[in-house]
Amino acid sequence: MKLISLLFVIPVLLLALGTIAITAPAMDIKAPKHRYASIDGLRGFLAMFVFLHHSSLWYYFVRLHQWGLPSGLFYQFGSTSVAMFFMITSFLFFSKLIEGYGRSFDWLTLYVGRIMRIVPLYLLAVFLIFLTVGFVTHFTLHETFGALMIQLGQWIMIMGSNVNQLIGTKYIICGVQWSLAYEWMFYCSLAVIGGVFFRLRPSLIIIFIATAFLIVFALIIHSYYLYWLWWRLCPFLSGLAAAFVALNEKAQKFFSHLWVTPGLIALGYIATCVYPLIISPVPMLCMTLVFIGLVCGNDLFGLLIWKPCRLLGQISYSIYLLHGIVLFITFYFALGFDEAASLSIVKHWLTICICCIFVIILCAFSYCYIEKPGIDCAAAVTKKIRNLFQPKTTKEGVSI
């Protein structure tokens, strides 16, 4: 059974790459090259690995009604991929702090950019969750309207509560919301870290707001997502280390050599195939070294900078956040749990192949009409906010 499942990994990845290669030109999705272009390709693969992880979980969920049973490589597809997403986040933003060391730093642009990048799509996901709950519960209220509004607020604040007494509501999106709580806690900590360690001097307003939300998300994590807390924070330290190493020209030259690539692949194999989980020192160190190699210029024989891979990376956030909804609709509504439970392992993965195509098309649309507009208007929103707090002047320069 395990071997048959693994045989479908490559076809699913190829389907994803083929679908985005066809869809992207039609929707004007571009993958511009930049300094860390390989990170775009990496993001695409990580998002698809998370999709594969949850696809395997659904095989057992429809049969045993228990979440989180698979082990081995399919489990690693989830835990290791999220760890590397955290590394990417940490690396990119610590790189910004390092580059801005001791100079003026635009904290407002950073935070508005994050909000406009992450929040619109997340709100869409929350809307789809509540809509799905409505269909499952036949739009019959099992809670008071006030309780439902509290649950909406909890989901907006990434608490992942049950909605309208539907047990396991979070599985509609495969429970991926937990990682956003960690991401936001990290973003909120940047103002404090930047002021203390990088001499970036955020304003008192930025410090106050960032610290307040840092406490809020720390409490949310403590209440809802405390499991493996320190191991989930370790990848952020790995990203910090990578940000410093990537500045070294000797490191860049060393890791960009082709002969280093087999070594990085070997380290990845040890971390994901020899160890059952990433939450131990050796696999975490192995994946940290792999990540350092990638940000220092190794592109895995050109795979990560191949255009379809970078295009997949452009829609990776949508894939990560929305793929669970496609899986839920497929197994709950389209097939039904009883029919899904009767599928052979081959038919299950053929179903996943079809889901993969729908996921990529859906996420291409969400990127074009939700993500990208949010990204594009971030500068304008920042300007409006800045103008609100700047005193207006007359032509003579007198404040009015």
Sine and cosine of phi, psi and omega as CSV:
sin_phi,cos_phi,sin_psi,cos_psi,sin_omega,cos_omega
0.00,0.00,-0.72,0.69,-0.02,-1.00
-0.89,0.46,-0.68,0.73,-0.01,-1.00
-0.89,0.46,-0.70,0.72,0.00,-1.00
-0.87,0.49,-0.66,0.75,0.01,-1.00
-0.88,0.48,-0.71,0.71,-0.04,-1.00
-0.91,0.41,-0.49,0.87,0.02,-1.00
-0.90,0.45,-0.37,0.93,-0.02,-1.00
-1.00,0.02,-0.12,0.99,-0.02,-1.00
-0.88,0.48,-0.77,0.64,-0.03,-1.00
-0.90,0.44,-0.74,0.68,0.04,-1.00
-0.85,0.53,-0.64,0.77,0.01,-1.00
-0.90,0.44,-0.69,0.72,0.01,-1.00
-0.90,0.44,-0.66,0.75,0.03,-1.00
-0.91,0.41,-0.62,0.78,0.07,-1.00
-0.88,0.48,-0.68,0.74,0.01,-1.00
-0.89,0.46,-0.72,0.69,0.00,-1.00
-0.90,0.43,-0.67,0.75,0.01,-1.00
-0.91,0.41,-0.65,0.76,-0.02,-1.00
-0.91,0.41,-0.69,0.72,-0.01,-1.00
-0.94,0.33,-0.53,0.85,0.04,-1.00
-0.90,0.44,-0.55,0.84,0.02,-1.00
-0.99,0.13,-0.64,0.77,-0.10,-0.99
-0.97,0.24,-0.63,0.78,-0.12,-0.99
-0.84,0.54,-0.75,0.66,0.00,-1.00
-0.88,0.47,-0.60,0.80,-0.01,-1.00
-0.92,0.39,-0.46,0.89,-0.05,-1.00
-0.94,-0.33,0.17,0.99,0.05,-1.00
0.85,0.52,0.65,0.76,0.10,-1.00
-1.00,0.01,0.82,-0.57,-0.04,-1.00
-0.89,-0.45,0.42,-0.91,0.04,-1.00
-0.81,-0.58,0.98,0.18,-0.04,-1.00
-0.90,0.43,0.61,-0.79,0.06,-1.00
-0.98,0.20,0.58,-0.82,0.05,-1.00
-0.52,-0.86,-0.16,-0.99,-0.12,-0.99
-0.84,0.54,-0.65,0.76,-0.02,-1.00
-0.91,-0.42,0.81,0.59,-0.06,-1.00
-0.87,0.49,-0.53,0.85,-0.03,-1.00
-0.90,0.44,-0.40,0.92,0.02,-1.00
-0.91,0.41,-0.57,0.82,0.05,-1.00
-0.88,0.48,-0.73,0.68,0.03,-1.00
-0.89,0.45,-0.63,0.78,0.03,-1.00
-0.88,0.47,-0.69,0.72,0.02,-1.00
-0.84,0.54,-0.68,0.73,-0.01,-1.00
-0.87,0.50,-0.71,0.70,0.02,-1.00
-0.92,0.40,-0.65,0.76,-0.01,-1.00
-0.88,0.48,-0.68,0.73,0.02,-1.00
-0.88,0.47,-0.65,0.76,0.01,-1.00
-0.94,0.33,-0.54,0.84,0.07,-1.00
-0.91,0.42,-0.62,0.78,0.06,-1.00
-0.90,0.44,-0.65,0.76,0.07,-1.00
-0.86,0.51,-0.70,0.71,0.03,-1.00
-0.90,0.43,-0.64,0.77,0.04,-1.00
-0.85,0.53,-0.77,0.64,-0.03,-1.00
-0.96,0.29,-0.47,0.89,0.09,-1.00
-0.90,0.44,-0.61,0.79,0.05,-1.00
-0.95,0.32,-0.59,0.81,0.04,-1.00
-0.89,0.46,-0.62,0.79,-0.02,-1.00
-0.91,0.41,-0.48,0.88,0.04,-1.00
-0.85,0.52,-0.68,0.74,-0.01,-1.00
-0.99,0.12,-0.53,0.85,-0.08,-1.00
-0.90,0.45,-0.67,0.74,-0.03,-1.00
-0.94,0.33,-0.31,0.95,-0.02,-1.00
-0.99,-0.11,-0.68,0.74,-0.12,-0.99
-0.93,-0.38,-0.14,0.99,-0.02,-1.00
0.82,0.58,0.62,0.79,0.10,-1.00
-0.76,-0.65,0.63,-0.78,-0.06,-1.00
-0.97,-0.25,0.73,-0.69,0.14,-0.99
0.99,-0.12,0.46,0.89,-0.04,-1.00
-0.99,0.15,-0.62,0.78,-0.10,-0.99
-0.86,0.51,0.49,-0.87,0.04,-1.00
-0.77,-0.64,-0.11,-0.99,0.04,-1.00
0.95,0.31,-0.58,-0.81,-0.14,-0.99
-0.89,0.46,-0.64,0.77,-0.01,-1.00
-0.91,0.41,-0.53,0.85,0.09,-1.00
-0.94,0.34,-0.66,0.75,0.02,-1.00
-0.89,0.46,-0.54,0.84,0.06,-1.00
-0.80,0.60,-0.57,0.82,0.01,-1.00
-0.99,0.11,-0.86,0.50,-0.13,-0.99
-0.91,0.41,-0.68,0.73,-0.02,-1.00
-0.94,0.34,-0.61,0.79,0.01,-1.00
-0.90,0.43,-0.69,0.73,0.02,-1.00
-0.91,0.42,-0.64,0.77,0.05,-1.00
-0.85,0.52,-0.65,0.76,0.00,-1.00
-0.96,0.28,-0.51,0.86,0.15,-0.99
-0.87,0.50,-0.68,0.73,0.04,-1.00
-0.89,0.45,-0.64,0.77,0.05,-1.00
-0.87,0.49,-0.69,0.73,0.00,-1.00
-0.88,0.48,-0.75,0.66,0.02,-1.00
-0.84,0.54,-0.77,0.64,-0.03,-1.00
-0.88,0.47,-0.72,0.70,-0.02,-1.00
-0.86,0.51,-0.76,0.65,-0.07,-1.00
-0.89,0.45,-0.66,0.75,-0.08,-1.00
-1.00,0.09,-0.52,0.85,0.13,-0.99
-0.93,0.36,-0.52,0.85,0.08,-1.00
-0.88,0.47,-0.63,0.77,0.05,-1.00
-0.90,0.45,-0.67,0.74,0.00,-1.00
-0.91,0.42,-0.65,0.76,0.00,-1.00
-0.90,0.43,-0.69,0.72,0.00,-1.00
-0.90,0.43,-0.51,0.86,-0.03,-1.00
-1.00,-0.06,0.13,0.99,-0.11,-0.99
-0.76,0.65,0.83,-0.56,0.08,-1.00
0.96,0.28,0.03,1.00,-0.04,-1.00
-0.92,-0.40,0.03,-1.00,0.06,-1.00
-0.93,0.38,0.70,-0.72,-0.06,-1.00
-0.76,-0.65,0.74,-0.68,-0.06,-1.00
-1.00,0.03,1.00,0.07,-0.03,-1.00
-0.93,0.36,-0.57,0.82,-0.01,-1.00
-0.89,0.47,-0.69,0.72,0.03,-1.00
-0.88,0.48,-0.66,0.75,-0.01,-1.00
-0.87,0.49,-0.76,0.65,-0.10,-1.00
-0.96,0.27,-0.63,0.78,0.07,-1.00
-0.90,0.43,-0.63,0.77,0.04,-1.00
-0.87,0.50,-0.66,0.75,0.03,-1.00
-0.92,0.40,-0.68,0.73,-0.01,-1.00
-0.89,0.46,-0.73,0.68,-0.04,-1.00
-0.94,0.33,-0.38,0.92,0.02,-1.00
-0.99,0.16,-0.62,0.78,-0.19,-0.98
-0.98,-0.20,-0.67,0.74,-0.20,-0.98
-0.93,0.38,-0.72,0.69,-0.06,-1.00
-0.82,0.57,-0.72,0.69,-0.01,-1.00
-0.92,0.38,-0.60,0.80,0.02,-1.00
-0.90,0.44,-0.64,0.77,0.04,-1.00
-0.90,0.45,-0.60,0.80,0.08,-1.00
-0.88,0.47,-0.69,0.72,0.01,-1.00
-0.88,0.48,-0.66,0.75,0.03,-1.00
-0.89,0.45,-0.68,0.73,0.05,-1.00
-0.86,0.51,-0.70,0.71,-0.01,-1.00
-0.92,0.40,-0.56,0.83,0.07,-1.00
-0.89,0.46,-0.76,0.65,-0.03,-1.00
-0.92,0.39,-0.59,0.81,0.06,-1.00
-0.90,0.43,-0.67,0.74,0.02,-1.00
-0.90,0.44,-0.68,0.73,0.06,-1.00
-0.86,0.51,-0.63,0.78,0.04,-1.00
-0.86,0.51,-0.71,0.70,0.02,-1.00
-0.92,0.40,-0.66,0.75,-0.02,-1.00
-0.90,0.44,-0.64,0.77,-0.05,-1.00
-1.00,-0.08,0.20,0.98,0.04,-1.00
0.85,0.53,0.54,0.84,0.04,-1.00
0.80,0.60,0.61,0.79,0.07,-1.00
-0.95,-0.30,0.82,-0.58,-0.02,-1.00
-0.96,0.29,0.84,-0.55,0.12,-0.99
-0.96,-0.29,0.04,1.00,0.07,-1.00
-0.77,-0.63,0.22,-0.98,0.17,-0.99
-0.95,0.31,0.36,-0.93,0.02,-1.00
-0.88,0.48,-0.60,0.80,0.03,-1.00
-0.89,0.46,-0.67,0.74,0.02,-1.00
-0.90,0.44,-0.61,0.80,0.02,-1.00
-0.91,0.42,-0.62,0.78,0.03,-1.00
-0.93,0.38,-0.59,0.81,0.08,-1.00
-0.90,0.44,-0.66,0.75,0.03,-1.00
-0.91,0.42,-0.60,0.80,0.08,-1.00
-0.89,0.46,-0.70,0.71,0.04,-1.00
-0.88,0.47,-0.63,0.78,0.04,-1.00
-0.89,0.45,-0.65,0.76,0.02,-1.00
-0.93,0.36,-0.63,0.78,0.04,-1.00
-0.88,0.48,-0.57,0.82,0.03,-1.00
-1.00,-0.02,0.29,0.96,0.14,-0.99
0.90,0.44,0.66,0.75,0.05,-1.00
-1.00,-0.09,-0.29,0.96,0.13,-0.99
0.87,0.49,0.69,0.72,-0.03,-1.00
-0.99,0.17,0.24,-0.97,0.13,-0.99
-0.94,0.34,0.59,-0.81,-0.05,-1.00
-0.91,-0.41,0.77,-0.64,0.06,-1.00
0.81,0.58,0.60,0.80,0.04,-1.00
0.90,0.43,0.35,0.94,0.08,-1.00
-1.00,0.08,0.96,-0.29,-0.04,-1.00
-0.92,0.40,0.73,-0.68,0.01,-1.00
0.98,0.21,0.51,0.86,0.01,-1.00
-0.81,0.59,-0.61,0.79,-0.07,-1.00
-0.88,0.48,-0.38,0.92,-0.02,-1.00
-0.95,0.30,-0.17,0.98,0.10,-0.99
-0.88,0.48,-0.55,0.84,0.11,-0.99
-0.92,-0.39,0.42,0.91,0.04,-1.00
0.86,0.50,0.37,0.93,0.08,-1.00
0.93,0.36,0.36,0.93,-0.09,-1.00
-0.97,0.26,-0.14,0.99,-0.09,-1.00
-0.90,0.44,-0.40,0.92,-0.06,-1.00
-0.84,0.55,-0.60,0.80,-0.07,-1.00
-0.92,0.39,-0.48,0.88,0.02,-1.00
-0.92,0.38,-0.52,0.85,0.06,-1.00
-0.89,0.46,-0.67,0.75,0.04,-1.00
-0.92,0.39,-0.64,0.76,0.02,-1.00
-0.88,0.48,-0.71,0.70,-0.02,-1.00
-0.92,0.39,-0.60,0.80,0.07,-1.00
-0.88,0.48,-0.64,0.77,0.04,-1.00
-0.90,0.44,-0.74,0.67,0.00,-1.00
-0.86,0.52,-0.68,0.73,-0.01,-1.00
-0.92,0.40,-0.48,0.88,0.01,-1.00
-0.97,0.26,-0.30,0.95,-0.09,-1.00
-0.89,0.46,-0.60,0.80,0.00,-1.00
-0.89,0.45,-0.67,0.74,0.02,-1.00
-0.93,0.38,-0.74,0.67,-0.01,-1.00
-0.89,0.46,-0.68,0.73,-0.01,-1.00
-0.89,0.46,-0.64,0.76,0.00,-1.00
-0.94,0.33,-0.63,0.78,-0.08,-1.00
-0.99,0.16,-0.70,0.71,-0.16,-0.99
-0.97,-0.25,-0.35,0.94,-0.09,-1.00
-0.88,-0.48,0.10,0.99,0.07,-1.00
0.81,0.59,0.71,0.71,-0.05,-1.00
-0.99,-0.15,-0.17,0.99,0.19,-0.98
0.77,0.64,0.91,0.41,0.11,-0.99
-0.92,0.39,0.44,-0.90,0.01,-1.00
-0.92,0.39,0.28,-0.96,0.01,-1.00
-0.88,0.47,-0.59,0.81,0.01,-1.00
-0.90,0.44,-0.72,0.70,0.02,-1.00
-0.88,0.47,-0.70,0.71,0.00,-1.00
-0.87,0.49,-0.71,0.71,-0.04,-1.00
-0.89,0.45,-0.77,0.64,-0.04,-1.00
-0.91,0.41,-0.71,0.70,-0.02,-1.00
-0.90,0.45,-0.66,0.75,0.00,-1.00
-0.92,0.39,-0.64,0.77,0.02,-1.00
-0.87,0.49,-0.73,0.69,0.00,-1.00
-0.96,0.29,-0.50,0.87,0.10,-0.99
-0.86,0.51,-0.70,0.71,0.04,-1.00
-0.91,0.42,-0.67,0.74,0.00,-1.00
-0.86,0.50,-0.76,0.65,-0.04,-1.00
-0.95,0.31,-0.48,0.88,0.10,-1.00
-0.90,0.43,-0.64,0.77,0.03,-1.00
-0.93,0.37,-0.63,0.77,0.04,-1.00
-0.88,0.47,-0.71,0.71,0.02,-1.00
-0.89,0.45,-0.67,0.75,0.00,-1.00
-0.89,0.45,-0.57,0.82,-0.06,-1.00
-1.00,0.08,-0.51,0.86,-0.15,-0.99
-0.87,-0.49,-0.51,0.86,-0.18,-0.98
-0.73,-0.69,0.63,0.77,-0.08,-1.00
-0.96,0.26,-0.33,0.95,-0.07,-1.00
-0.83,0.56,0.78,-0.62,0.00,-1.00
0.85,0.53,0.59,0.81,-0.10,-1.00
-0.78,0.62,-0.81,0.59,-0.12,-0.99
-0.93,0.36,-0.55,0.83,0.04,-1.00
-0.95,0.32,-0.50,0.87,0.05,-1.00
-0.96,0.27,-0.40,0.92,0.05,-1.00
-1.00,0.09,-0.40,0.91,-0.04,-1.00
-0.82,0.57,-0.67,0.74,0.00,-1.00
-0.85,0.52,-0.48,0.88,0.05,-1.00
-0.92,0.40,-0.57,0.82,0.08,-1.00
-0.94,0.35,-0.59,0.81,0.07,-1.00
-0.88,0.47,-0.66,0.75,0.04,-1.00
-0.90,0.44,-0.61,0.79,0.06,-1.00
-0.88,0.47,-0.73,0.69,0.02,-1.00
-0.87,0.49,-0.68,0.74,0.00,-1.00
-0.89,0.46,-0.60,0.80,-0.01,-1.00
-0.89,0.46,-0.61,0.79,0.03,-1.00
-0.97,0.24,-0.68,0.73,-0.02,-1.00
-0.90,0.44,-0.62,0.79,-0.06,-1.00
-0.90,0.43,-0.27,0.96,0.04,-1.00
-0.98,0.21,-0.31,0.95,-0.07,-1.00
-0.99,0.12,0.86,-0.51,-0.04,-1.00
-0.91,0.42,-0.57,0.82,0.03,-1.00
-0.91,0.42,-0.63,0.77,0.04,-1.00
-0.91,0.42,-0.67,0.74,0.03,-1.00
-0.87,0.49,-0.70,0.72,-0.02,-1.00
-0.91,0.40,-0.66,0.75,-0.02,-1.00
-0.90,0.43,-0.80,0.61,-0.10,-0.99
-0.95,0.30,-0.35,0.94,-0.01,-1.00
-0.99,0.17,-0.17,0.99,0.05,-1.00
-0.91,0.41,0.62,-0.78,0.01,-1.00
-0.89,0.46,-0.56,0.83,-0.06,-1.00
-0.94,0.34,-0.22,0.98,0.06,-1.00
-0.98,0.18,-0.42,0.91,-0.08,-1.00
-0.84,0.54,-0.73,0.68,0.04,-1.00
-0.85,0.52,-0.56,0.83,0.04,-1.00
-0.91,0.41,-0.65,0.76,0.04,-1.00
-0.91,0.41,-0.64,0.77,0.04,-1.00
-0.89,0.45,-0.65,0.76,0.02,-1.00
-0.89,0.45,-0.67,0.75,0.04,-1.00
-0.89,0.45,-0.66,0.75,0.05,-1.00
-0.89,0.45,-0.62,0.78,0.03,-1.00
-0.90,0.43,-0.69,0.72,0.01,-1.00
-0.87,0.49,-0.71,0.71,-0.06,-1.00
-0.92,0.40,-0.59,0.81,-0.14,-0.99
-0.98,-0.20,-0.41,0.91,-0.08,-1.00
-0.94,-0.35,-0.47,0.88,0.01,-1.00
-1.00,0.08,-0.61,0.79,-0.01,-1.00
-0.97,-0.24,0.64,-0.77,-0.04,-1.00
-0.96,0.27,-0.43,0.90,-0.04,-1.00
-0.66,-0.75,0.39,-0.92,0.04,-1.00
-0.99,0.12,-0.20,0.98,-0.10,-0.99
-0.99,0.15,0.86,0.50,0.16,-0.99
-0.40,-0.91,0.34,-0.94,-0.16,-0.99
-0.84,0.54,-0.71,0.71,-0.11,-0.99
-0.91,0.42,-0.81,0.59,0.01,-1.00
-0.90,0.44,-0.56,0.83,0.04,-1.00
-0.90,0.43,-0.68,0.74,0.03,-1.00
-0.91,0.42,-0.66,0.75,0.01,-1.00
-0.87,0.49,-0.73,0.68,-0.03,-1.00
-0.94,0.34,-0.49,0.87,0.08,-1.00
-0.91,0.42,-0.68,0.73,0.03,-1.00
-0.91,0.42,-0.64,0.77,0.07,-1.00
-0.87,0.50,-0.73,0.68,-0.02,-1.00
-0.90,0.44,-0.68,0.74,0.04,-1.00
-0.86,0.52,-0.68,0.74,0.03,-1.00
-0.87,0.50,-0.65,0.76,-0.04,-1.00
-0.93,0.36,-0.68,0.73,-0.03,-1.00
-0.97,0.25,-0.29,0.96,0.06,-1.00
-1.00,0.05,0.04,1.00,0.14,-0.99
0.84,-0.54,-0.08,1.00,0.03,-1.00
-0.99,0.16,0.79,-0.61,-0.05,-1.00
-0.91,-0.42,0.35,0.93,0.03,-1.00
0.82,0.57,0.87,0.50,0.01,-1.00
0.87,0.49,0.50,0.87,0.04,-1.00
1.00,0.04,-0.06,1.00,-0.06,-1.00
-0.88,0.47,-0.70,0.71,-0.12,-0.99
-0.96,0.28,-0.31,0.95,0.05,-1.00
-0.97,-0.25,0.11,0.99,0.10,-0.99
-0.91,0.42,0.72,-0.69,-0.17,-0.99
-0.80,0.59,-0.74,0.67,0.01,-1.00
-0.85,0.52,-0.57,0.82,0.02,-1.00
-0.92,0.38,-0.65,0.76,0.02,-1.00
-0.94,0.35,-0.56,0.83,0.08,-1.00
-0.90,0.43,-0.65,0.76,0.05,-1.00
-0.89,0.46,-0.59,0.81,0.05,-1.00
-0.90,0.44,-0.52,0.85,0.01,-1.00
-0.88,0.47,-0.55,0.84,-0.05,-1.00
-0.96,-0.27,0.28,0.96,-0.11,-0.99
-0.89,0.45,-0.60,0.80,0.01,-1.00
-0.90,0.44,-0.67,0.74,0.06,-1.00
-0.89,0.45,-0.68,0.73,0.03,-1.00
-0.86,0.52,-0.73,0.69,-0.05,-1.00
-0.88,0.48,-0.68,0.74,-0.14,-0.99
-1.00,0.06,-0.49,0.87,-0.16,-0.99
-0.96,-0.30,-0.22,0.97,-0.08,-1.00
-0.89,0.46,-0.52,0.85,-0.01,-1.00
-0.89,0.45,-0.57,0.82,0.01,-1.00
-0.91,0.42,-0.65,0.76,0.05,-1.00
-0.90,0.45,-0.68,0.73,0.02,-1.00
-0.90,0.44,-0.67,0.74,-0.01,-1.00
-0.90,0.43,-0.72,0.69,0.00,-1.00
-0.88,0.48,-0.64,0.77,-0.02,-1.00
-0.90,0.43,-0.76,0.65,-0.13,-0.99
-1.00,0.08,-0.43,0.90,-0.01,-1.00
-1.00,-0.04,-0.73,0.69,-0.09,-1.00
-1.00,-0.09,-0.80,0.61,-0.11,-0.99
-0.93,0.37,-0.73,0.68,-0.03,-1.00
-0.99,-0.15,-0.66,0.75,-0.16,-0.99
1.00,0.06,0.57,-0.82,-0.08,-1.00
-0.87,0.50,-0.63,0.77,-0.04,-1.00
-0.90,0.44,-0.73,0.68,0.02,-1.00
-0.91,0.42,-0.67,0.74,0.00,-1.00
-0.89,0.46,-0.60,0.80,-0.01,-1.00
-0.94,0.35,-0.37,0.93,-0.02,-1.00
-1.00,0.03,-0.11,0.99,-0.02,-1.00
-0.93,0.36,0.63,-0.78,0.13,-0.99
-0.95,0.32,0.22,-0.98,-0.01,-1.00
-0.87,0.49,-0.59,0.81,0.02,-1.00
-0.92,0.38,-0.71,0.70,0.00,-1.00
-0.91,0.41,-0.57,0.82,0.06,-1.00
-0.86,0.51,-0.73,0.68,-0.07,-1.00
-0.97,0.24,-0.44,0.90,0.16,-0.99
-0.92,0.40,-0.60,0.80,0.08,-1.00
-0.89,0.45,-0.65,0.76,0.02,-1.00
-0.90,0.44,-0.59,0.81,0.05,-1.00
-0.87,0.49,-0.66,0.75,0.04,-1.00
-0.92,0.39,-0.68,0.74,0.04,-1.00
-0.86,0.52,-0.62,0.78,-0.02,-1.00
-0.84,0.54,-0.71,0.71,0.01,-1.00
-0.88,0.48,-0.72,0.70,0.01,-1.00
-0.90,0.44,-0.63,0.78,0.01,-1.00
-0.87,0.49,-0.73,0.69,-0.05,-1.00
-0.91,0.42,-0.67,0.74,0.01,-1.00
-0.91,0.42,-0.73,0.69,0.03,-1.00
-0.85,0.53,-0.70,0.71,-0.07,-1.00
-0.96,0.29,-0.47,0.88,0.12,-0.99
-0.90,0.44,-0.67,0.74,0.05,-1.00
-0.91,0.41,-0.71,0.71,-0.04,-1.00
-0.91,0.41,-0.56,0.83,0.06,-1.00
-0.91,0.41,-0.71,0.70,-0.06,-1.00
-0.93,0.36,-0.61,0.79,-0.16,-0.99
-0.95,-0.32,-0.16,0.99,0.04,-1.00
-0.86,-0.51,-0.85,0.53,-0.08,-1.00
-0.92,0.39,-0.83,0.56,-0.12,-0.99
-0.89,0.46,-0.68,0.73,0.07,-1.00
-0.86,0.51,-0.61,0.79,0.05,-1.00
-0.90,0.44,-0.70,0.72,0.03,-1.00
-0.89,0.46,-0.71,0.71,-0.09,-1.00
-0.92,0.39,-0.50,0.87,-0.06,-1.00
-1.00,-0.07,0.04,1.00,-0.03,-1.00
-0.86,0.50,-0.67,0.74,-0.02,-1.00
-0.89,0.45,-0.67,0.74,0.00,-1.00
-0.92,0.40,-0.66,0.76,0.03,-1.00
-0.90,0.44,-0.67,0.74,0.03,-1.00
-0.86,0.50,-0.69,0.72,-0.01,-1.00
-0.89,0.46,-0.67,0.74,0.00,-1.00
-0.91,0.43,-0.67,0.74,0.01,-1.00
-0.90,0.43,-0.68,0.74,-0.01,-1.00
-0.90,0.44,-0.63,0.78,0.01,-1.00
-0.91,0.42,-0.52,0.86,0.01,-1.00
-0.90,0.44,-0.52,0.86,-0.08,-1.00
-0.98,-0.21,0.06,1.00,0.05,-1.00
-0.98,-0.21,0.71,-0.71,-0.01,-1.00
-0.92,0.38,0.67,-0.74,0.05,-1.00
-0.98,0.20,0.52,-0.85,0.00,-1.00
-0.79,-0.61,0.42,-0.91,0.11,-0.99
-0.99,0.11,0.03,-1.00,0.05,-1.00
-0.87,0.49,-0.47,0.88,0.00,-1.00
-0.99,0.13,-0.03,1.00,0.04,-1.00
1.00,0.04,0.14,0.99,0.00,-1.00
-1.00,0.03,0.71,-0.70,-0.01,-1.00
-0.92,0.40,0.67,-0.74,0.01,-1.00
-0.83,-0.55,0.00,0.00,0.00,0.00
